[in-house]
Amino acid sequence: MKDEKRAKRIEKALSLGKQKDKGNQYYRVADVVADLRHFCDRQGINWEDEIAMSEIFYESEKNI
């Protein structure tokens, strides 16, 4: 999958600033990242491991 398609996929999933429930909107990527950290905490997922893996995925996808 190309970078542009990946970016559009997450943009659609997040709908930054466009959710109907105004009290539950994501306005910034930072909001999403913070919520992902809370999710990892609750699920017992190591945040640092996920970030490290995301860097590997990003770099390999960017170079395709």
C-alpha positions in Angstrom: 0.0 0.0 0.0 1.4 3.4 -0.9 2.0 6.2 1.6 -0.8 8.3 0.3 -3.3 5.5 0.6 -2.1 4.8 4.2 -2.5 8.5 5.1 -6.0 8.7 3.6 -7.0 5.5 5.4 -6.0 6.9 8.8 -7.5 10.3 8.0 -10.8 8.6 7.3 -10.7 6.4 10.4 -9.9 9.3 12.6 -12.0 12.0 10.9 -10.0 14.6 12.8 -12.4 17.4 13.9 -15.3 15.9 11.9 -17.0 13.5 14.3 -20.7 14.1 14.9 -20.2 13.7 18.7 -18.6 17.1 19.3 -17.7 16.2 22.9 -15.7 13.2 21.7 -13.7 14.8 18.8 -10.1 14.4 17.9 -8.7 17.8 17.0 -5.0 16.9 16.9 -3.0 13.8 16.2 -1.6 14.3 19.8 -5.2 13.5 21.1 -5.1 10.2 19.2 -1.6 9.3 20.4 -2.5 10.0 24.0 -5.6 7.8 23.8 -3.5 5.1 22.2 -1.2 5.2 25.1 -4.1 4.9 27.5 -5.4 1.9 25.5 -1.9 0.2 25.7 -1.8 0.8 29.4 -5.2 -0.9 29.9 -4.4 -3.8 27.6 -0.9 -4.4 29.1 0.8 -3.5 25.7 4.3 -2.0 25.9 4.0 1.5 24.4 7.7 1.8 23.8 7.8 -1.5 21.9 4.9 -0.4 19.7 6.6 3.0 19.0 9.8 1.2 18.0 8.0 -1.2 15.8 6.0 1.7 14.2 9.3 3.4 13.3 10.5 0.2 11.5 7.2 -0.1 9.7 7.1 3.5 8.7 10.7 3.5 7.4 10.1 0.4 5.3 6.8 1.6 3.9 8.3 5.0 3.1 11.0 3.5 1.0 8.7 1.3 -1.1 
